[in-house]
Amino acid sequence: EAGVVQSPRYKIIEKKQPVAFWCNPISGHNTLYWYLQNLGQGPELLIRYENEEAVDDSQLPKDRFSAERLKGVDSTLKIQPAELGDSAVYLCASSPGLASDEQYFGPGTRLTVT
Amino acid sequence: AQKITQTQPGMFVQEKEAVTLDCTYDTSDQSYGLFWYKQPSSGEMIFLIYQGSYDEQNATEGRYSLNFQKARKSANLVISASQLGDSAMYFCAMRERRGASTLTFGKGTMLLVSP
């Protein structure tokens, strides 16, 4: 069974530029999460989807961040414009549903903003 | 107040020895779950072990066991017979009932296993 796929693995951009990250969850997983992981910290939730609905986006900085999960499968996280402080690892995870405890993580996208 | 506290920024252990990674948590929920994840240098978070708040026995998964002390609100990870491949960051996380399936992570502990 394929795991959570994320691309790109690494991205370097200049500040004020836009950037997008893509995530393909494990097949059949209804719940999808985007996490932000700063250096030396644990992951922090940005947004959670149940199918195509964003059910928890309270920690998403909506002035510059946006996300979508069309058709309830793949998801895209976008930052526009990027700031220096956005340099971090962006992790995507999925789980089968609300009743499931375990989240399966992708390898993450390491973003560097210069 | 932090919900998950990992007080050990780094730990060293020799190969084949056992090591305990500390985790304390804070919640007012009666129903919650505690998780440990491993994050090697490749970046992927790998699920290790889960303990439910109502589970009476400590969880075990191969060389991993969770020392769950509910009254002390601690959920320490014990790795027996350490291997070189165990060198990684280890994160403790909690799922509270109020937060549905959202996980709250600690800051992690870096474990280095030496030959």
Interface residues (C-beta under 8 A of the other chain):
Chain A: G3 T31 Y33 G40 Q41 G42 P43 E44 L45 R48 V55 D56 V89 L91 A93 S95 L98 S100 D101 E102 Q103 Y104 F105 G106 P107 G108 R110
Chain B: I4 G33 F35 Y37 S42 G43 E44 M45 I46 F47 Y50 G52 F91 A93 R95 A100 S101 T102 L103 F105 G106 K107 G108
